[in-house]
Amino acid sequence: MSFDTTLTDLRVWSDALIAGRSWVRPFTSLLGAFVFGQVLAWTYERTYRGLSYSRGFSHTLVLVCISASILVLAMHFSLLAGLGLFGILSMIRFRTDLKTPRDLVFVMGAATVGVATGVGAMLEAAMGATVFSSVALYLYTGPFGSRARFDGVLRFRLPVGVEAEPALSRLLRRHCRQRHLLSTAEIEGGTQREHVYQVKFFAQRDRDILLESLRTELEANDTRLMLQDATSEY
């Protein structure tokens, strides 16, 4: 392909883009992949049962949908695009040690954009790279995919023999939107009982108020609140 031919193709592409004749369909396809990918990721997050949930995998589902959409748009120009992508991913799969699914989907995104560029689908490649990068930044900075049902874990000790359950229930209802007892056990020779709760507060100020109330009203010892980071993997 000569330099003059390349300039001609770019001029035709830019004229079509300005006229608005060629960008609507790829944009609609990429937008649909983004929306439906989020639906699938949200369903995965809501139906997951286990201890090894990964927020990054929810992001991967969305980005895979966009990558697949870029590939199909490129295949409208050439069916060899699909075979080329499979060859690229096969080489990467057996020659590169990828630690997480998110690493793999970024490789897939780069490969699909490269394939689209190689077959001459410049508009699809440009829009695909823009949408893929924008969605990746949106997923990274936003709370999508997090499973922070509780704000943290509350741990404290109460003297055994003191009737504190009614007052404790009242304090928790007053300051916590949700609460779930994880464990309770007698310690220090049966003189104290340790309570461990998962809690979600009504407001941030309720954290300090609840801790202070436990210490002053119930004479709780070793009162600790371990907050949970909503964006971290677990």
Biotite code that builds the C-alpha atoms (Angstrom):
import biotite.structure as struc

atoms = struc.array([
    struc.Atom([0.000, 0.000, 0.000], chain_id="A", res_id=1, res_name="MET", atom_name="CA", element="C"),
    struc.Atom([1.514, 3.313, -1.136], chain_id="A", res_id=2, res_name="SER", atom_name="CA", element="C"),
    struc.Atom([1.616, 6.531, 0.835], chain_id="A", res_id=3, res_name="PHE", atom_name="CA", element="C"),
    struc.Atom([-0.835, 8.202, -1.570], chain_id="A", res_id=4, res_name="ASP", atom_name="CA", element="C"),
    struc.Atom([-3.314, 5.342, -1.146], chain_id="A", res_id=5, res_name="THR", atom_name="CA", element="C"),
    struc.Atom([-3.066, 5.641, 2.632], chain_id="A", res_id=6, res_name="THR", atom_name="CA", element="C"),
    struc.Atom([-3.744, 9.362, 2.473], chain_id="A", res_id=7, res_name="LEU", atom_name="CA", element="C"),
    struc.Atom([-6.742, 8.720, 0.244], chain_id="A", res_id=8, res_name="THR", atom_name="CA", element="C"),
    struc.Atom([-8.165, 6.136, 2.652], chain_id="A", res_id=9, res_name="ASP", atom_name="CA", element="C"),
    struc.Atom([-7.705, 8.476, 5.615], chain_id="A", res_id=10, res_name="LEU", atom_name="CA", element="C"),
    struc.Atom([-9.362, 11.314, 3.690], chain_id="A", res_id=11, res_name="ARG", atom_name="CA", element="C"),
    struc.Atom([-12.362, 9.122, 2.812], chain_id="A", res_id=12, res_name="VAL", atom_name="CA", element="C"),
    struc.Atom([-12.624, 7.951, 6.422], chain_id="A", res_id=13, res_name="TRP", atom_name="CA", element="C"),
    struc.Atom([-12.473, 11.502, 7.798], chain_id="A", res_id=14, res_name="SER", atom_name="CA", element="C"),
    struc.Atom([-15.069, 12.722, 5.291], chain_id="A", res_id=15, res_name="ASP", atom_name="CA", element="C"),
    struc.Atom([-17.416, 9.894, 6.252], chain_id="A", res_id=16, res_name="ALA", atom_name="CA", element="C"),
    struc.Atom([-16.857, 10.608, 9.945], chain_id="A", res_id=17, res_name="LEU", atom_name="CA", element="C"),
    struc.Atom([-17.679, 14.297, 9.486], chain_id="A", res_id=18, res_name="ILE", atom_name="CA", element="C"),
    struc.Atom([-20.759, 13.426, 7.459], chain_id="A", res_id=19, res_name="ALA", atom_name="CA", element="C"),
    struc.Atom([-21.900, 11.139, 10.274], chain_id="A", res_id=20, res_name="GLY", atom_name="CA", element="C"),
    struc.Atom([-22.501, 8.157, 7.980], chain_id="A", res_id=21, res_name="ARG", atom_name="CA", element="C"),
    struc.Atom([-20.073, 5.624, 9.454], chain_id="A", res_id=22, res_name="SER", atom_name="CA", element="C"),
    struc.Atom([-19.704, 6.199, 13.179], chain_id="A", res_id=23, res_name="TRP", atom_name="CA", element="C"),
    struc.Atom([-23.258, 5.489, 14.379], chain_id="A", res_id=24, res_name="VAL", atom_name="CA", element="C"),
    struc.Atom([-23.213, 1.710, 13.981], chain_id="A", res_id=25, res_name="ARG", atom_name="CA", element="C"),
    struc.Atom([-19.828, 1.017, 15.658], chain_id="A", res_id=26, res_name="PRO", atom_name="CA", element="C"),
    struc.Atom([-20.646, 3.452, 18.442], chain_id="A", res_id=27, res_name="PHE", atom_name="CA", element="C"),
    struc.Atom([-24.010, 1.751, 19.029], chain_id="A", res_id=28, res_name="THR", atom_name="CA", element="C"),
    struc.Atom([-22.338, -1.664, 19.074], chain_id="A", res_id=29, res_name="SER", atom_name="CA", element="C"),
    struc.Atom([-19.694, -0.577, 21.582], chain_id="A", res_id=30, res_name="LEU", atom_name="CA", element="C"),
    struc.Atom([-22.261, 1.154, 23.770], chain_id="A", res_id=31, res_name="LEU", atom_name="CA", element="C"),
    struc.Atom([-24.438, -1.967, 23.753], chain_id="A", res_id=32, res_name="GLY", atom_name="CA", element="C"),
    struc.Atom([-21.443, -4.123, 24.696], chain_id="A", res_id=33, res_name="ALA", atom_name="CA", element="C"),
    struc.Atom([-20.713, -1.774, 27.608], chain_id="A", res_id=34, res_name="PHE", atom_name="CA", element="C"),
    struc.Atom([-24.304, -1.835, 28.910], chain_id="A", res_id=35, res_name="VAL", atom_name="CA", element="C"),
    struc.Atom([-24.874, -5.575, 28.526], chain_id="A", res_id=36, res_name="PHE", atom_name="CA", element="C"),
    struc.Atom([-21.424, -6.353, 29.908], chain_id="A", res_id=37, res_name="GLY", atom_name="CA", element="C"),
    struc.Atom([-22.318, -4.434, 33.069], chain_id="A", res_id=38, res_name="GLN", atom_name="CA", element="C"),
    struc.Atom([-25.574, -6.402, 33.322], chain_id="A", res_id=39, res_name="VAL", atom_name="CA", element="C"),
    struc.Atom([-23.645, -9.689, 33.171], chain_id="A", res_id=40, res_name="LEU", atom_name="CA", element="C"),
    struc.Atom([-21.028, -8.479, 35.664], chain_id="A", res_id=41, res_name="ALA", atom_name="CA", element="C"),
    struc.Atom([-23.713, -7.246, 38.067], chain_id="A", res_id=42, res_name="TRP", atom_name="CA", element="C"),
    struc.Atom([-25.494, -10.616, 37.833], chain_id="A", res_id=43, res_name="THR", atom_name="CA", element="C"),
    struc.Atom([-22.214, -12.419, 38.511], chain_id="A", res_id=44, res_name="TYR", atom_name="CA", element="C"),
    struc.Atom([-21.528, -10.260, 41.566], chain_id="A", res_id=45, res_name="GLU", atom_name="CA", element="C"),
    struc.Atom([-25.032, -10.707, 42.967], chain_id="A", res_id=46, res_name="ARG", atom_name="CA", element="C"),
    struc.Atom([-25.134, -14.468, 42.482], chain_id="A", res_id=47, res_name="THR", atom_name="CA", element="C"),
    struc.Atom([-21.561, -15.241, 43.591], chain_id="A", res_id=48, res_name="TYR", atom_name="CA", element="C"),
    struc.Atom([-21.237, -17.464, 46.624], chain_id="A", res_id=49, res_name="ARG", atom_name="CA", element="C"),
    struc.Atom([-17.812, -18.041, 48.086], chain_id="A", res_id=50, res_name="GLY", atom_name="CA", element="C"),
    struc.Atom([-14.810, -16.432, 49.763], chain_id="A", res_id=51, res_name="LEU", atom_name="CA", element="C"),
    struc.Atom([-12.610, -15.663, 46.740], chain_id="A", res_id=52, res_name="SER", atom_name="CA", element="C"),
    struc.Atom([-14.696, -13.026, 44.950], chain_id="A", res_id=53, res_name="TYR", atom_name="CA", element="C"),
    struc.Atom([-12.621, -10.753, 42.698], chain_id="A", res_id=54, res_name="SER", atom_name="CA", element="C"),
    struc.Atom([-13.767, -7.249, 41.797], chain_id="A", res_id=55, res_name="ARG", atom_name="CA", element="C"),
    struc.Atom([-11.258, -7.291, 38.947], chain_id="A", res_id=56, res_name="GLY", atom_name="CA", element="C"),
    struc.Atom([-13.027, -10.283, 37.379], chain_id="A", res_id=57, res_name="PHE", atom_name="CA", element="C"),
    struc.Atom([-16.290, -8.299, 37.241], chain_id="A", res_id=58, res_name="SER", atom_name="CA", element="C"),
    struc.Atom([-14.386, -5.575, 35.389], chain_id="A", res_id=59, res_name="HIS", atom_name="CA", element="C"),
    struc.Atom([-12.971, -8.245, 33.087], chain_id="A", res_id=60, res_name="THR", atom_name="CA", element="C"),
    struc.Atom([-16.448, -9.352, 32.016], chain_id="A", res_id=61, res_name="LEU", atom_name="CA", element="C"),
    struc.Atom([-17.307, -5.821, 30.879], chain_id="A", res_id=62, res_name="VAL", atom_name="CA", element="C"),
    struc.Atom([-14.030, -5.321, 29.018], chain_id="A", res_id=63, res_name="LEU", atom_name="CA", element="C"),
    struc.Atom([-14.276, -8.723, 27.312], chain_id="A", res_id=64, res_name="VAL", atom_name="CA", element="C"),
    struc.Atom([-17.659, -7.710, 25.861], chain_id="A", res_id=65, res_name="CYS", atom_name="CA", element="C"),
    struc.Atom([-16.123, -4.533, 24.437], chain_id="A", res_id=66, res_name="ILE", atom_name="CA", element="C"),
    struc.Atom([-13.107, -6.413, 23.047], chain_id="A", res_id=67, res_name="SER", atom_name="CA", element="C"),
    struc.Atom([-15.374, -8.952, 21.342], chain_id="A", res_id=68, res_name="ALA", atom_name="CA", element="C"),
    struc.Atom([-17.422, -6.131, 19.854], chain_id="A", res_id=69, res_name="SER", atom_name="CA", element="C"),
    struc.Atom([-14.280, -4.503, 18.420], chain_id="A", res_id=70, res_name="ILE", atom_name="CA", element="C"),
    struc.Atom([-13.284, -7.823, 16.859], chain_id="A", res_id=71, res_name="LEU", atom_name="CA", element="C"),
    struc.Atom([-16.658, -8.398, 15.208], chain_id="A", res_id=72, res_name="VAL", atom_name="CA", element="C"),
    struc.Atom([-16.659, -4.849, 13.837], chain_id="A", res_id=73, res_name="LEU", atom_name="CA", element="C"),
    struc.Atom([-13.203, -5.501, 12.364], chain_id="A", res_id=74, res_name="ALA", atom_name="CA", element="C"),
    struc.Atom([-14.368, -8.790, 10.836], chain_id="A", res_id=75, res_name="MET", atom_name="CA", element="C"),
    struc.Atom([-16.860, -6.841, 8.712], chain_id="A", res_id=76, res_name="HIS", atom_name="CA", element="C"),
    struc.Atom([-13.790, -5.699, 6.782], chain_id="A", res_id=77, res_name="PHE", atom_name="CA", element="C"),
    struc.Atom([-12.053, -9.064, 6.673], chain_id="A", res_id=78, res_name="SER", atom_name="CA", element="C"),
    struc.Atom([-12.859, -12.529, 8.013], chain_id="A", res_id=79, res_name="LEU", atom_name="CA", element="C"),
    struc.Atom([-9.131, -13.076, 8.410], chain_id="A", res_id=80, res_name="LEU", atom_name="CA", element="C"),
    struc.Atom([-9.272, -10.690, 11.367], chain_id="A", res_id=81, res_name="ALA", atom_name="CA", element="C"),
    struc.Atom([-10.754, -13.419, 13.567], chain_id="A", res_id=82, res_name="GLY", atom_name="CA", element="C"),
    struc.Atom([-8.103, -15.957, 12.592], chain_id="A", res_id=83, res_name="LEU", atom_name="CA", element="C"),
    struc.Atom([-5.410, -13.357, 13.153], chain_id="A", res_id=84, res_name="GLY", atom_name="CA", element="C"),
    struc.Atom([-6.661, -12.636, 16.647], chain_id="A", res_id=85, res_name="LEU", atom_name="CA", element="C"),
    struc.Atom([-6.720, -16.309, 17.601], chain_id="A", res_id=86, res_name="PHE", atom_name="CA", element="C"),
    struc.Atom([-3.143, -16.663, 16.403], chain_id="A", res_id=87, res_name="GLY", atom_name="CA", element="C"),
    struc.Atom([-2.008, -13.622, 18.393], chain_id="A", res_id=88, res_name="ILE", atom_name="CA", element="C"),
    struc.Atom([-3.726, -14.740, 21.592], chain_id="A", res_id=89, res_name="LEU", atom_name="CA", element="C"),
    struc.Atom([-2.318, -18.272, 21.210], chain_id="A", res_id=90, res_name="SER", atom_name="CA", element="C"),
    struc.Atom([1.225, -16.930, 21.005], chain_id="A", res_id=91, res_name="MET", atom_name="CA", element="C"),
    struc.Atom([0.669, -14.667, 24.015], chain_id="A", res_id=92, res_name="ILE", atom_name="CA", element="C"),
    struc.Atom([-1.009, -17.410, 26.035], chain_id="A", res_id=93, res_name="ARG", atom_name="CA", element="C"),
    struc.Atom([1.884, -19.847, 25.756], chain_id="A", res_id=94, res_name="PHE", atom_name="CA", element="C"),
    struc.Atom([4.737, -17.339, 25.875], chain_id="A", res_id=95, res_name="ARG", atom_name="CA", element="C"),
    struc.Atom([3.565, -14.871, 28.542], chain_id="A", res_id=96, res_name="THR", atom_name="CA", element="C"),
    struc.Atom([2.858, -15.415, 32.236], chain_id="A", res_id=97, res_name="ASP", atom_name="CA", element="C"),
    struc.Atom([-0.323, -13.410, 32.921], chain_id="A", res_id=98, res_name="LEU", atom_name="CA", element="C"),
    struc.Atom([-1.165, -13.096, 36.619], chain_id="A", res_id=99, res_name="LYS", atom_name="CA", element="C"),
    struc.Atom([-4.851, -12.062, 36.507], chain_id="A", res_id=100, res_name="THR", atom_name="CA", element="C"),
    struc.Atom([-7.807, -12.230, 34.076], chain_id="A", res_id=101, res_name="PRO", atom_name="CA", element="C"),
    struc.Atom([-7.668, -8.422, 33.862], chain_id="A", res_id=102, res_name="ARG", atom_name="CA", element="C"),
    struc.Atom([-4.140, -8.624, 32.422], chain_id="A", res_id=103, res_name="ASP", atom_name="CA", element="C"),
    struc.Atom([-5.396, -11.056, 29.786], chain_id="A", res_id=104, res_name="LEU", atom_name="CA", element="C"),
    struc.Atom([-8.341, -8.894, 28.776], chain_id="A", res_id=105, res_name="VAL", atom_name="CA", element="C"),
    struc.Atom([-6.057, -5.876, 28.298], chain_id="A", res_id=106, res_name="PHE", atom_name="CA", element="C"),
    struc.Atom([-3.924, -8.017, 26.011], chain_id="A", res_id=107, res_name="VAL", atom_name="CA", element="C"),
    struc.Atom([-7.085, -9.065, 24.188], chain_id="A", res_id=108, res_name="MET", atom_name="CA", element="C"),
    struc.Atom([-8.181, -5.436, 23.885], chain_id="A", res_id=109, res_name="GLY", atom_name="CA", element="C"),
    struc.Atom([-4.820, -4.426, 22.448], chain_id="A", res_id=110, res_name="ALA", atom_name="CA", element="C"),
    struc.Atom([-4.906, -7.365, 20.029], chain_id="A", res_id=111, res_name="ALA", atom_name="CA", element="C"),
    struc.Atom([-8.410, -6.564, 18.770], chain_id="A", res_id=112, res_name="THR", atom_name="CA", element="C"),
    struc.Atom([-7.522, -2.909, 18.212], chain_id="A", res_id=113, res_name="VAL", atom_name="CA", element="C"),
    struc.Atom([-4.361, -3.973, 16.392], chain_id="A", res_id=114, res_name="GLY", atom_name="CA", element="C"),
    struc.Atom([-6.291, -6.421, 14.210], chain_id="A", res_id=115, res_name="VAL", atom_name="CA", element="C"),
    struc.Atom([-8.892, -3.763, 13.400], chain_id="A", res_id=116, res_name="ALA", atom_name="CA", element="C"),
    struc.Atom([-6.123, -1.362, 12.389], chain_id="A", res_id=117, res_name="THR", atom_name="CA", element="C"),
    struc.Atom([-4.430, -4.044, 10.308], chain_id="A", res_id=118, res_name="GLY", atom_name="CA", element="C"),
    struc.Atom([-7.521, -4.770, 8.189], chain_id="A", res_id=119, res_name="VAL", atom_name="CA", element="C"),
    struc.Atom([-8.166, -1.076, 7.605], chain_id="A", res_id=120, res_name="GLY", atom_name="CA", element="C"),
    struc.Atom([-11.022, -0.555, 10.063], chain_id="A", res_id=121, res_name="ALA", atom_name="CA", element="C"),
    struc.Atom([-9.499, 2.683, 11.309], chain_id="A", res_id=122, res_name="MET", atom_name="CA", element="C"),
    struc.Atom([-12.746, 4.177, 12.624], chain_id="A", res_id=123, res_name="LEU", atom_name="CA", element="C"),
    struc.Atom([-13.633, 1.006, 14.544], chain_id="A", res_id=124, res_name="GLU", atom_name="CA", element="C"),
    struc.Atom([-10.083, 0.803, 15.925], chain_id="A", res_id=125, res_name="ALA", atom_name="CA", element="C"),
    struc.Atom([-10.109, 4.428, 17.082], chain_id="A", res_id=126, res_name="ALA", atom_name="CA", element="C"),
    struc.Atom([-13.560, 4.191, 18.654], chain_id="A", res_id=127, res_name="MET", atom_name="CA", element="C"),
    struc.Atom([-12.767, 0.810, 20.194], chain_id="A", res_id=128, res_name="GLY", atom_name="CA", element="C"),
    struc.Atom([-9.542, 2.020, 21.788], chain_id="A", res_id=129, res_name="ALA", atom_name="CA", element="C"),
    struc.Atom([-11.292, 5.138, 23.114], chain_id="A", res_id=130, res_name="THR", atom_name="CA", element="C"),
    struc.Atom([-14.274, 3.261, 24.551], chain_id="A", res_id=131, res_name="VAL", atom_name="CA", element="C"),
    struc.Atom([-12.121, 0.460, 25.996], chain_id="A", res_id=132, res_name="PHE", atom_name="CA", element="C"),
    struc.Atom([-9.786, 2.914, 27.751], chain_id="A", res_id=133, res_name="SER", atom_name="CA", element="C"),
    struc.Atom([-12.647, 5.098, 28.999], chain_id="A", res_id=134, res_name="SER", atom_name="CA", element="C"),
    struc.Atom([-14.543, 2.117, 30.418], chain_id="A", res_id=135, res_name="VAL", atom_name="CA", element="C"),
    struc.Atom([-11.389, 0.752, 32.079], chain_id="A", res_id=136, res_name="ALA", atom_name="CA", element="C"),
    struc.Atom([-10.829, 4.120, 33.788], chain_id="A", res_id=137, res_name="LEU", atom_name="CA", element="C"),
    struc.Atom([-14.494, 4.319, 34.805], chain_id="A", res_id=138, res_name="TYR", atom_name="CA", element="C"),
    struc.Atom([-14.403, 0.835, 36.340], chain_id="A", res_id=139, res_name="LEU", atom_name="CA", element="C"),
    struc.Atom([-11.123, 1.588, 38.122], chain_id="A", res_id=140, res_name="TYR", atom_name="CA", element="C"),
    struc.Atom([-12.223, 4.870, 39.707], chain_id="A", res_id=141, res_name="THR", atom_name="CA", element="C"),
    struc.Atom([-15.836, 3.924, 40.476], chain_id="A", res_id=142, res_name="GLY", atom_name="CA", element="C"),
    struc.Atom([-17.361, 1.480, 42.956], chain_id="A", res_id=143, res_name="PRO", atom_name="CA", element="C"),
    struc.Atom([-18.691, -0.919, 40.290], chain_id="A", res_id=144, res_name="PHE", atom_name="CA", element="C"),
    struc.Atom([-18.128, -4.535, 41.267], chain_id="A", res_id=145, res_name="GLY", atom_name="CA", element="C"),
    struc.Atom([-17.386, -3.950, 44.944], chain_id="A", res_id=146, res_name="SER", atom_name="CA", element="C"),
    struc.Atom([-19.206, -6.023, 47.554], chain_id="A", res_id=147, res_name="ARG", atom_name="CA", element="C"),
    struc.Atom([-19.031, -3.783, 50.615], chain_id="A", res_id=148, res_name="ALA", atom_name="CA", element="C"),
    struc.Atom([-22.171, -4.944, 52.384], chain_id="A", res_id=149, res_name="ARG", atom_name="CA", element="C"),
    struc.Atom([-20.702, -3.735, 55.700], chain_id="A", res_id=150, res_name="PHE", atom_name="CA", element="C"),
    struc.Atom([-18.440, -0.876, 56.726], chain_id="A", res_id=151, res_name="ASP", atom_name="CA", element="C"),
    struc.Atom([-16.213, -3.028, 58.913], chain_id="A", res_id=152, res_name="GLY", atom_name="CA", element="C"),
    struc.Atom([-15.816, -5.432, 61.832], chain_id="A", res_id=153, res_name="VAL", atom_name="CA", element="C"),
    struc.Atom([-16.578, -4.334, 65.395], chain_id="A", res_id=154, res_name="LEU", atom_name="CA", element="C"),
    struc.Atom([-14.845, -6.228, 68.208], chain_id="A", res_id=155, res_name="ARG", atom_name="CA", element="C"),
    struc.Atom([-15.252, -5.639, 71.960], chain_id="A", res_id=156, res_name="PHE", atom_name="CA", element="C"),
    struc.Atom([-15.328, -7.432, 75.345], chain_id="A", res_id=157, res_name="ARG", atom_name="CA", element="C"),
    struc.Atom([-18.000, -7.257, 78.031], chain_id="A", res_id=158, res_name="LEU", atom_name="CA", element="C"),
    struc.Atom([-17.788, -8.518, 81.639], chain_id="A", res_id=159, res_name="PRO", atom_name="CA", element="C"),
    struc.Atom([-19.556, -11.835, 82.190], chain_id="A", res_id=160, res_name="VAL", atom_name="CA", element="C"),
    struc.Atom([-22.443, -11.675, 84.642], chain_id="A", res_id=161, res_name="GLY", atom_name="CA", element="C"),
    struc.Atom([-23.546, -8.172, 83.705], chain_id="A", res_id=162, res_name="VAL", atom_name="CA", element="C"),
    struc.Atom([-26.914, -8.054, 81.917], chain_id="A", res_id=163, res_name="GLU", atom_name="CA", element="C"),
    struc.Atom([-25.884, -5.953, 78.924], chain_id="A", res_id=164, res_name="ALA", atom_name="CA", element="C"),
    struc.Atom([-27.791, -7.530, 76.042], chain_id="A", res_id=165, res_name="GLU", atom_name="CA", element="C"),
    struc.Atom([-30.761, -5.092, 76.037], chain_id="A", res_id=166, res_name="PRO", atom_name="CA", element="C"),
    struc.Atom([-28.499, -2.039, 76.193], chain_id="A", res_id=167, res_name="ALA", atom_name="CA", element="C"),
    struc.Atom([-26.170, -3.516, 73.551], chain_id="A", res_id=168, res_name="LEU", atom_name="CA", element="C"),
    struc.Atom([-29.066, -4.210, 71.171], chain_id="A", res_id=169, res_name="SER", atom_name="CA", element="C"),
    struc.Atom([-30.356, -0.684, 71.681], chain_id="A", res_id=170, res_name="ARG", atom_name="CA", element="C"),
    struc.Atom([-26.977, 0.873, 70.876], chain_id="A", res_id=171, res_name="LEU", atom_name="CA", element="C"),
    struc.Atom([-26.514, -1.225, 67.753], chain_id="A", res_id=172, res_name="LEU", atom_name="CA", element="C"),
    struc.Atom([-30.027, -0.409, 66.467], chain_id="A", res_id=173, res_name="ARG", atom_name="CA", element="C"),
    struc.Atom([-29.444, 3.301, 67.087], chain_id="A", res_id=174, res_name="ARG", atom_name="CA", element="C"),
    struc.Atom([-26.163, 3.587, 65.196], chain_id="A", res_id=175, res_name="HIS", atom_name="CA", element="C"),
    struc.Atom([-26.071, 0.666, 62.722], chain_id="A", res_id=176, res_name="CYS", atom_name="CA", element="C"),
    struc.Atom([-28.099, 0.231, 59.571], chain_id="A", res_id=177, res_name="ARG", atom_name="CA", element="C"),
    struc.Atom([-27.084, -3.426, 59.431], chain_id="A", res_id=178, res_name="GLN", atom_name="CA", element="C"),
    struc.Atom([-25.394, -5.689, 61.952], chain_id="A", res_id=179, res_name="ARG", atom_name="CA", element="C"),
    struc.Atom([-24.442, -9.340, 61.905], chain_id="A", res_id=180, res_name="HIS", atom_name="CA", element="C"),
    struc.Atom([-22.958, -11.289, 64.817], chain_id="A", res_id=181, res_name="LEU", atom_name="CA", element="C"),
    struc.Atom([-19.917, -13.221, 63.620], chain_id="A", res_id=182, res_name="LEU", atom_name="CA", element="C"),
    struc.Atom([-18.847, -14.830, 66.892], chain_id="A", res_id=183, res_name="SER", atom_name="CA", element="C"),
    struc.Atom([-19.082, -14.645, 70.652], chain_id="A", res_id=184, res_name="THR", atom_name="CA", element="C"),
    struc.Atom([-16.851, -16.492, 73.127], chain_id="A", res_id=185, res_name="ALA", atom_name="CA", element="C"),
    struc.Atom([-15.805, -16.414, 76.777], chain_id="A", res_id=186, res_name="GLU", atom_name="CA", element="C"),
    struc.Atom([-12.167, -15.490, 77.340], chain_id="A", res_id=187, res_name="ILE", atom_name="CA", element="C"),
    struc.Atom([-9.748, -14.798, 80.199], chain_id="A", res_id=188, res_name="GLU", atom_name="CA", element="C"),
    struc.Atom([-10.983, -17.683, 82.311], chain_id="A", res_id=189, res_name="GLY", atom_name="CA", element="C"),
    struc.Atom([-14.640, -16.957, 81.693], chain_id="A", res_id=190, res_name="GLY", atom_name="CA", element="C"),
    struc.Atom([-14.560, -13.470, 83.185], chain_id="A", res_id=191, res_name="THR", atom_name="CA", element="C"),
    struc.Atom([-15.214, -11.694, 79.903], chain_id="A", res_id=192, res_name="GLN", atom_name="CA", element="C"),
    struc.Atom([-17.156, -12.387, 76.735], chain_id="A", res_id=193, res_name="ARG", atom_name="CA", element="C"),
    struc.Atom([-15.813, -11.222, 73.374], chain_id="A", res_id=194, res_name="GLU", atom_name="CA", element="C"),
    struc.Atom([-18.298, -10.116, 70.703], chain_id="A", res_id=195, res_name="HIS", atom_name="CA", element="C"),
    struc.Atom([-17.476, -9.740, 66.999], chain_id="A", res_id=196, res_name="VAL", atom_name="CA", element="C"),
    struc.Atom([-19.977, -8.015, 64.673], chain_id="A", res_id=197, res_name="TYR", atom_name="CA", element="C"),
    struc.Atom([-20.064, -6.962, 61.063], chain_id="A", res_id=198, res_name="GLN", atom_name="CA", element="C"),
    struc.Atom([-21.668, -3.511, 61.005], chain_id="A", res_id=199, res_name="VAL", atom_name="CA", element="C"),
    struc.Atom([-22.842, -0.865, 58.560], chain_id="A", res_id=200, res_name="LYS", atom_name="CA", element="C"),
    struc.Atom([-23.411, 2.578, 60.062], chain_id="A", res_id=201, res_name="PHE", atom_name="CA", element="C"),
    struc.Atom([-26.106, 5.139, 59.285], chain_id="A", res_id=202, res_name="PHE", atom_name="CA", element="C"),
    struc.Atom([-23.499, 7.905, 59.066], chain_id="A", res_id=203, res_name="ALA", atom_name="CA", element="C"),
    struc.Atom([-19.761, 8.260, 59.575], chain_id="A", res_id=204, res_name="GLN", atom_name="CA", element="C"),
    struc.Atom([-20.204, 10.080, 62.898], chain_id="A", res_id=205, res_name="ARG", atom_name="CA", element="C"),
    struc.Atom([-21.948, 6.987, 64.325], chain_id="A", res_id=206, res_name="ASP", atom_name="CA", element="C"),
    struc.Atom([-18.607, 5.161, 64.380], chain_id="A", res_id=207, res_name="ARG", atom_name="CA", element="C"),
    struc.Atom([-17.068, 7.257, 67.136], chain_id="A", res_id=208, res_name="ASP", atom_name="CA", element="C"),
    struc.Atom([-20.353, 7.644, 69.012], chain_id="A", res_id=209, res_name="ILE", atom_name="CA", element="C"),
    struc.Atom([-20.909, 3.882, 69.149], chain_id="A", res_id=210, res_name="LEU", atom_name="CA", element="C"),
    struc.Atom([-17.354, 3.151, 70.304], chain_id="A", res_id=211, res_name="LEU", atom_name="CA", element="C"),
    struc.Atom([-17.584, 5.788, 73.038], chain_id="A", res_id=212, res_name="GLU", atom_name="CA", element="C"),
    struc.Atom([-21.025, 4.536, 74.145], chain_id="A", res_id=213, res_name="SER", atom_name="CA", element="C"),
    struc.Atom([-19.732, 0.973, 74.430], chain_id="A", res_id=214, res_name="LEU", atom_name="CA", element="C"),
    struc.Atom([-16.890, 2.132, 76.660], chain_id="A", res_id=215, res_name="ARG", atom_name="CA", element="C"),
    struc.Atom([-18.900, 4.458, 78.909], chain_id="A", res_id=216, res_name="THR", atom_name="CA", element="C"),
    struc.Atom([-22.342, 2.835, 79.111], chain_id="A", res_id=217, res_name="GLU", atom_name="CA", element="C"),
    struc.Atom([-21.411, -0.853, 78.961], chain_id="A", res_id=218, res_name="LEU", atom_name="CA", element="C"),
    struc.Atom([-17.822, -0.646, 80.268], chain_id="A", res_id=219, res_name="GLU", atom_name="CA", element="C"),
    struc.Atom([-16.567, -2.559, 77.220], chain_id="A", res_id=220, res_name="ALA", atom_name="CA", element="C"),
    struc.Atom([-12.874, -3.416, 77.013], chain_id="A", res_id=221, res_name="ASN", atom_name="CA", element="C"),
    struc.Atom([-10.561, -3.706, 73.988], chain_id="A", res_id=222, res_name="ASP", atom_name="CA", element="C"),
    struc.Atom([-13.095, -1.971, 71.726], chain_id="A", res_id=223, res_name="THR", atom_name="CA", element="C"),
    struc.Atom([-11.890, -1.963, 68.127], chain_id="A", res_id=224, res_name="ARG", atom_name="CA", element="C"),
    struc.Atom([-13.391, -1.142, 64.741], chain_id="A", res_id=225, res_name="LEU", atom_name="CA", element="C"),
    struc.Atom([-11.648, -2.504, 61.647], chain_id="A", res_id=226, res_name="MET", atom_name="CA", element="C"),
    struc.Atom([-12.906, -0.702, 58.551], chain_id="A", res_id=227, res_name="LEU", atom_name="CA", element="C"),
    struc.Atom([-13.196, -2.420, 55.208], chain_id="A", res_id=228, res_name="GLN", atom_name="CA", element="C"),
    struc.Atom([-11.891, -0.907, 51.956], chain_id="A", res_id=229, res_name="ASP", atom_name="CA", element="C"),
    struc.Atom([-14.688, -1.157, 49.382], chain_id="A", res_id=230, res_name="ALA", atom_name="CA", element="C"),
    struc.Atom([-12.279, -1.111, 46.410], chain_id="A", res_id=231, res_name="THR", atom_name="CA", element="C"),
    struc.Atom([-9.875, -3.796, 47.557], chain_id="A", res_id=232, res_name="SER", atom_name="CA", element="C"),
    struc.Atom([-9.816, -7.386, 46.326], chain_id="A", res_id=233, res_name="GLU", atom_name="CA", element="C"),
    struc.Atom([-10.669, -10.187, 48.715], chain_id="A", res_id=234, res_name="TYR", atom_name="CA", element="C"),
])
